[in-house]
Amino acid sequence: MTVEALRNNLKQIKEIIRELYVFTNQLNVIKNLEVSSKVVINVKEKKLLSNAIIALTNQLNILNNSIPGLIDNIGFYKKLDSQTEAPAAPVQKKNFVQVKYKPAPEQEKLSLTISEDDKSKFIKNLSSSNLSINQLKNKFAVERPVSSFGKPNSYAKLSNHFFKGVSNRLIAKGYFKALNKDLRKMNSPFVIGTYVSMMLFTMLISFFASIFLFILLLFFNIGLTFPFLTSVEVSILLRFVQVFWIMFAIPLVMGVLMYFYPSSEAKNLGKKIEQELPFVAIHMSAIATSGVEPLSIFKIILQSEEYKYTNREFKKLMNLINFHGKDLVTALKKISSSSPSPKLRELLGGLATAITSGGGLHSYLDKHAEGLLFDYKLEREKYTKTSETFMDIYISIVIAAPMIMLMLFVIMGSTGALTNFLGLSVQVLGFLIILAIIVLNLGFIMFLRMKQPVL
């Protein structure tokens, strides 16, 4: 029992030291910003950090004082009495008590062993530090994702209930590595095991739905017949040959769509980040001219609401530093490896190299911003030229060609040659041409939307 108590105390000491390191660095950043800008900023945050540091330091001292007494109570043998030695003065042993509490509602209960004299002081500092830490976490916690796709719900739980074991075995064999990377790039709330379970469960549901559709088409003779057999009666065997593939095609299509969705969403997110990145780099370069610490650059960028998609990656960077105790270079490399944008990976990787080598951040960001802005202008010019080409095609196909065809059909219809050739009246042909024009317009709009830059 004493060994377990010592182990718990040492584990909590390690956690307190980590939190002290994080909060001390954060407080130093605020002080440096105040010195560089000569203005008192973040007064409330500074007070919360100071209170948390004081309370955690007191907890650390109390736990350190309990270590010698716990070690003295650990022994594997009983010491033999020596007749030659004078009896030692009696040592007054401390009375130890256990303090059990939960640091947060979602965390497990901790059990610490401290001196009975320090119990009231420990509880007082514990409540003070928890209050400050919770307020700091509410301020710097990552925002919920904008997209509602993949939000944890009963569907995910049901999928795990049926396919958790299967998905874990598939992942253990090395499958779905690329899918796991895409899920992380798109900031999915699902781990790879849950997403694979959802994919398999969706395929199972679509399989039963396709069986129902297969039976419906097989026995009720609804559609899906060969064009050259429309005038004759189709046997049940031939109809089975025509529609049996539905049972396998629909689940396969659903599985393929779910497998490639994270990759498509990650690429889309990467394009949105790259549209913001030139202006982010210019902003970072301007901040770096003031000589502030590299971490302060990201804090100032996060205060701006203009960079919606890039700030998601920067928030993950700050969380790695503030709550996971990572240093800036390690956090930059980790975020760079999971970023959906190649240009952002290059920017963050270059920043990590510049910080490690002691290079000038302002010169690096300035040169990098020039390159990103040049690429941005080239992409805009390319889109303008492409739009002009599409405009010429649109005028030729959607405006001029239908008008010429409609005039020809009217002339041919007045002579009766059109009805004899196609078997359709002028009104029906006019309706078909209008319908084709509508479809072509919708197609052009969708195509231009796909090619259009985000900003």
HUTABEL-V370916 format. One record per residue. N is the residue number from 1. RES is the residue in three letters. OMEGA is omega in whole degrees, 0 to 359 (* if undefined). D_CENTER is the distance of its C-alpha to the mean C-alpha in Angstrom with 2 decimals. Layout:
N,RES,OMEGA,D_CENTER / N,RES,OMEGA,D_CENTER
This chain:
1,MET,180,42.46 / 2,THR,178,42.98 / 3,VAL,179,40.93 / 4,GLU,178,37.99 / 5,ALA,178,38.43 / 6,LEU,179,38.47 / 7,ARG,179,35.32 / 8,ASN,179,33.47 / 9,ASN,180,34.82 / 10,LEU,178,33.80 / 11,LYS,179,30.24 / 12,GLN,176,30.03 / 13,ILE,178,31.72 / 14,LYS,180,29.07 / 15,GLU,179,26.30 / 16,ILE,178,28.41 / 17,ILE,178,28.89 / 18,ARG,180,25.17 / 19,GLU,177,24.72 / 20,LEU,178,27.81 / 21,TYR,182,26.51 / 22,VAL,184,23.28 / 23,PHE,177,25.24 / 24,THR,177,28.09 / 25,ASN,180,25.97 / 26,GLN,179,24.43 / 27,LEU,178,28.00 / 28,ASN,177,29.27 / 29,VAL,180,26.76 / 30,ILE,179,28.04 / 31,LYS,178,31.60 / 32,ASN,177,31.19 / 33,LEU,178,29.80 / 34,GLU,180,32.83 / 35,VAL,184,35.16 / 36,SER,181,33.81 / 37,SER,179,33.73 / 38,LYS,179,36.79 / 39,VAL,177,35.35 / 40,VAL,182,34.40 / 41,ILE,176,30.75 / 42,ASN,182,28.38 / 43,VAL,181,31.42 / 44,LYS,180,29.70 / 45,GLU,179,26.88 / 46,LYS,179,29.59 / 47,LYS,179,31.62 / 48,LEU,180,28.82 / 49,LEU,179,28.07 / 50,SER,179,31.80 / 51,ASN,180,32.37 / 52,ALA,181,29.59 / 53,ILE,180,30.98 / 54,ILE,182,34.53 / 55,ALA,179,33.73 / 56,LEU,178,31.76 / 57,THR,177,34.64 / 58,ASN,177,37.15 / 59,GLN,180,35.26 / 60,LEU,179,35.16 / 61,ASN,181,38.93 / 62,ILE,180,39.72 / 63,LEU,176,37.85 / 64,ASN,179,39.50 / 65,ASN,181,42.89 / 66,SER,186,42.40 / 67,ILE,181,41.85 / 68,PRO,180,45.55 / 69,GLY,178,46.83 / 70,LEU,180,44.43 / 71,ILE,180,45.40 / 72,ASP,181,49.09 / 73,ASN,179,48.74 / 74,ILE,178,47.41 / 75,GLY,181,50.29 / 76,PHE,178,51.27 / 77,TYR,179,55.01 / 78,LYS,183,57.60 / 79,LYS,180,59.25 / 80,LEU,178,63.02 / 81,ASP,179,65.46 / 82,SER,182,67.54 / 83,GLN,183,71.17 / 84,THR,183,71.70 / 85,GLU,178,68.96 / 86,ALA,180,69.47 / 87,PRO,181,67.39 / 88,ALA,179,64.28 / 89,ALA,181,63.74 / 90,PRO,180,61.73 / 91,VAL,180,58.05 / 92,GLN,182,56.54 / 93,LYS,178,53.36 / 94,LYS,175,50.43 / 95,ASN,182,49.35 / 96,PHE,177,45.67 / 97,VAL,178,43.61 / 98,GLN,176,40.19 / 99,VAL,180,37.55 / 100,LYS,180,34.82 / 101,TYR,176,31.86 / 102,LYS,177,28.15 / 103,PRO,178,26.05 / 104,ALA,182,23.58 / 105,PRO,183,23.80 / 106,GLU,182,20.93 / 107,GLN,180,22.46 / 108,GLU,181,25.56 / 109,LYS,178,29.00 / 110,LEU,177,30.44 / 111,SER,182,34.14 / 112,LEU,180,35.78 / 113,THR,182,39.47 / 114,ILE,179,41.15 / 115,SER,181,44.68 / 116,GLU,179,46.18 / 117,ASP,183,47.27 / 118,ASP,187,43.71 / 119,LYS,183,42.19 / 120,SER,179,42.56 / 121,LYS,180,41.33 / 122,PHE,181,38.25 / 123,ILE,179,37.33 / 124,LYS,179,37.89 / 125,ASN,179,35.61 / 126,LEU,179,33.00 / 127,SER,180,32.85 / 128,SER,181,32.79 / 129,SER,179,29.91 / 130,ASN,178,27.77 / 131,LEU,181,28.41 / 132,SER,182,27.43 / 133,ILE,179,24.30 / 134,ASN,177,23.04 / 135,GLN,177,23.76 / 136,LEU,179,21.91 / 137,LYS,177,18.76 / 138,ASN,182,19.03 / 139,LYS,187,19.27 / 140,PHE,181,16.45 / 141,ALA,180,13.87 / 142,VAL,179,10.36 / 143,GLU,177,10.73 / 144,ARG,180,9.66 / 145,PRO,179,7.43 / 146,VAL,182,10.16 / 147,SER,181,10.03 / 148,SER,179,11.86 / 149,PHE,177,11.43 / 150,GLY,179,10.85 / 151,LYS,182,11.73 / 152,PRO,182,13.53 / 153,ASN,182,17.18 / 154,SER,179,20.50 / 155,TYR,178,19.76 / 156,ALA,178,17.26 / 157,LYS,180,19.94 / 158,LEU,178,22.64 / 159,SER,178,20.98 / 160,ASN,180,20.66 / 161,HIS,184,24.26 / 162,PHE,191,25.63 / 163,PHE,182,23.56 / 164,LYS,181,21.97 / 165,GLY,180,24.80 / 166,VAL,182,24.79 / 167,SER,179,21.10 / 168,ASN,178,21.41 / 169,ARG,179,24.52 / 170,LEU,180,23.01 / 171,ILE,180,20.10 / 172,ALA,179,22.78 / 173,LYS,176,24.78 / 174,GLY,178,22.17 / 175,TYR,172,20.92 / 176,PHE,176,17.42 / 177,LYS,179,16.40 / 178,ALA,179,15.26 / 179,LEU,179,13.34 / 180,ASN,178,11.49 / 181,LYS,180,10.58 / 182,ASP,177,9.50 / 183,LEU,179,7.22 / 184,ARG,180,5.51 / 185,LYS,181,5.96 / 186,MET,179,4.83 / 187,ASN,181,1.18 / 188,SER,177,4.58 / 189,PRO,183,6.66 / 190,PHE,167,9.16 / 191,VAL,186,10.60 / 192,ILE,181,12.56 / 193,GLY,179,15.77 / 194,THR,182,14.97 / 195,TYR,178,13.67 / 196,VAL,177,16.84 / 197,SER,177,18.93 / 198,MET,179,17.84 / 199,MET,179,18.67 / 200,LEU,179,22.03 / 201,PHE,177,22.82 / 202,THR,178,22.27 / 203,MET,178,24.58 / 204,LEU,179,27.11 / 205,ILE,179,27.24 / 206,SER,177,27.63 / 207,PHE,177,30.34 / 208,PHE,177,32.38 / 209,ALA,179,31.95 / 210,SER,175,33.19 / 211,ILE,177,36.16 / 212,PHE,179,37.12 / 213,LEU,178,36.95 / 214,PHE,179,38.96 / 215,ILE,180,41.68 / 216,LEU,180,41.80 / 217,LEU,184,42.36 / 218,LEU,188,44.74 / 219,PHE,182,47.18 / 220,PHE,172,46.99 / 221,ASN,181,47.28 / 222,ILE,171,44.50 / 223,GLY,178,43.58 / 224,LEU,174,42.28 / 225,THR,179,45.84 / 226,PHE,182,47.02 / 227,PRO,183,48.50 / 228,PHE,179,51.81 / 229,LEU,185,52.17 / 230,THR,183,51.76 / 231,SER,180,55.50 / 232,VAL,180,56.25 / 233,GLU,184,55.35 / 234,VAL,179,52.61 / 235,SER,182,53.16 / 236,ILE,180,50.74 / 237,LEU,179,50.26 / 238,LEU,177,49.45 / 239,ARG,176,47.03 / 240,PHE,179,45.30 / 241,VAL,182,44.91 / 242,GLN,192,43.45 / 243,VAL,185,40.69 / 244,PHE,182,39.91 / 245,TRP,181,37.02 / 246,ILE,183,35.02 / 247,MET,182,34.41 / 248,PHE,184,32.47 / 249,ALA,184,31.10 / 250,ILE,177,29.06 / 251,PRO,180,27.16 / 252,LEU,179,26.62 / 253,VAL,179,25.28 / 254,MET,179,22.84 / 255,GLY,179,21.60 / 256,VAL,179,21.31 / 257,LEU,179,19.42 / 258,MET,180,16.80 / 259,TYR,184,16.66 / 260,PHE,179,16.21 / 261,TYR,180,13.95 / 262,PRO,179,10.58 / 263,SER,179,12.51 / 264,SER,180,13.83 / 265,GLU,178,10.73 / 266,ALA,178,9.28 / 267,LYS,179,12.82 / 268,ASN,177,13.03 / 269,LEU,178,10.12 / 270,GLY,177,11.87 / 271,LYS,178,15.12 / 272,LYS,178,14.22 / 273,ILE,182,13.25 / 274,GLU,175,16.51 / 275,GLN,179,18.49 / 276,GLU,192,17.70 / 277,LEU,179,18.01 / 278,PRO,181,21.85 / 279,PHE,175,22.24 / 280,VAL,181,19.70 / 281,ALA,177,21.75 / 282,ILE,179,24.97 / 283,HIS,180,23.92 / 284,MET,178,22.99 / 285,SER,179,26.31 / 286,ALA,179,28.23 / 287,ILE,182,26.89 / 288,ALA,179,27.72 / 289,THR,181,31.32 / 290,SER,177,31.90 / 291,GLY,179,31.50 / 292,VAL,177,28.85 / 293,GLU,181,26.79 / 294,PRO,180,23.69 / 295,LEU,180,21.47 / 296,SER,178,23.14 / 297,ILE,181,22.06 / 298,PHE,178,18.37 / 299,LYS,180,19.53 / 300,ILE,178,21.66 / 301,ILE,181,19.10 / 302,LEU,178,16.79 / 303,GLN,177,19.87 / 304,SER,180,19.97 / 305,GLU,183,18.37 / 306,GLU,186,19.12 / 307,TYR,188,16.01 / 308,LYS,187,13.47 / 309,TYR,179,10.76 / 310,THR,180,11.81 / 311,ASN,176,11.82 / 312,ARG,179,8.09 / 313,GLU,180,8.38 / 314,PHE,176,11.67 / 315,LYS,176,10.70 / 316,LYS,177,8.78 / 317,LEU,181,12.05 / 318,MET,178,14.25 / 319,ASN,176,12.94 / 320,LEU,181,13.70 / 321,ILE,187,17.07 / 322,ASN,189,17.98 / 323,PHE,178,17.08 / 324,HIS,174,16.92 / 325,GLY,179,19.92 / 326,LYS,172,18.77 / 327,ASP,188,20.91 / 328,LEU,183,19.75 / 329,VAL,179,20.51 / 330,THR,179,18.70 / 331,ALA,178,15.51 / 332,LEU,180,15.88 / 333,LYS,181,16.39 / 334,LYS,178,13.45 / 335,ILE,179,10.95 / 336,SER,182,13.21 / 337,SER,182,13.02 / 338,SER,182,9.31 / 339,SER,178,9.32 / 340,PRO,183,9.67 / 341,SER,177,12.82 / 342,PRO,181,15.95 / 343,LYS,176,17.60 / 344,LEU,176,15.03 / 345,ARG,179,15.26 / 346,GLU,180,18.98 / 347,LEU,181,19.04 / 348,LEU,177,17.22 / 349,GLY,176,19.24 / 350,GLY,176,22.36 / 351,LEU,179,21.80 / 352,ALA,179,21.57 / 353,THR,180,24.76 / 354,ALA,180,26.50 / 355,ILE,181,25.95 / 356,THR,183,27.15 / 357,SER,180,30.15 / 358,GLY,180,31.07 / 359,GLY,180,30.90 / 360,GLY,181,30.93 / 361,LEU,183,27.53 / 362,HIS,181,29.18 / 363,SER,179,30.84 / 364,TYR,182,27.77 / 365,LEU,180,25.59 / 366,ASP,179,28.58 / 367,LYS,181,29.16 / 368,HIS,178,25.54 / 369,ALA,177,25.35 / 370,GLU,178,28.54 / 371,GLY,180,27.21 / 372,LEU,179,24.02 / 373,LEU,177,26.26 / 374,PHE,177,28.71 / 375,ASP,180,26.16 / 376,TYR,179,25.03 / 377,LYS,178,28.72 / 378,LEU,179,29.39 / 379,GLU,178,26.62 / 380,ARG,178,28.10 / 381,GLU,178,31.56 / 382,LYS,179,30.55 / 383,TYR,178,29.14 / 384,THR,179,32.41 / 385,LYS,179,34.56 / 386,THR,178,32.70 / 387,SER,178,33.14 / 388,GLU,178,36.84 / 389,THR,179,37.26 / 390,PHE,179,35.63 / 391,MET,178,37.92 / 392,ASP,179,40.98 / 393,ILE,181,39.90 / 394,TYR,180,39.22 / 395,ILE,183,42.68 / 396,SER,188,44.37 / 397,ILE,190,42.82 / 398,VAL,183,41.94 / 399,ILE,187,44.77 / 400,ALA,185,47.73 / 401,ALA,179,47.74 / 402,PRO,179,47.68 / 403,MET,178,50.41 / 404,ILE,180,52.63 / 405,MET,180,52.09 / 406,LEU,177,52.87 / 407,MET,178,56.08 / 408,LEU,180,57.11 / 409,PHE,178,56.52 / 410,VAL,179,58.60 / 411,ILE,180,61.44 / 412,MET,179,61.32 / 413,GLY,180,61.12 / 414,SER,179,64.24 / 415,THR,181,66.18 / 416,GLY,181,64.93 / 417,ALA,183,63.70 / 418,LEU,181,60.03 / 419,THR,180,60.78 / 420,ASN,185,62.86 / 421,PHE,183,60.26 / 422,LEU,183,57.02 / 423,GLY,181,58.40 / 424,LEU,178,56.22 / 425,SER,180,57.41 / 426,VAL,180,56.52 / 427,GLN,180,54.59 / 428,VAL,179,52.37 / 429,LEU,177,51.72 / 430,GLY,178,50.91 / 431,PHE,180,48.38 / 432,LEU,179,46.74 / 433,ILE,178,46.59 / 434,ILE,178,44.97 / 435,LEU,178,42.41 / 436,ALA,178,41.68 / 437,ILE,179,41.29 / 438,ILE,180,38.74 / 439,VAL,179,36.70 / 440,LEU,178,36.91 / 441,ASN,178,35.83 / 442,LEU,179,32.75 / 443,GLY,178,31.95 / 444,PHE,179,32.37 / 445,ILE,179,30.19 / 446,MET,181,27.30 / 447,PHE,179,27.83 / 448,LEU,178,27.93 / 449,ARG,180,24.74 / 450,MET,182,22.98 / 451,LYS,185,24.58 / 452,GLN,175,24.21 / 453,PRO,184,22.03 / 454,VAL,185,19.43 / 455,LEU,*,21.48
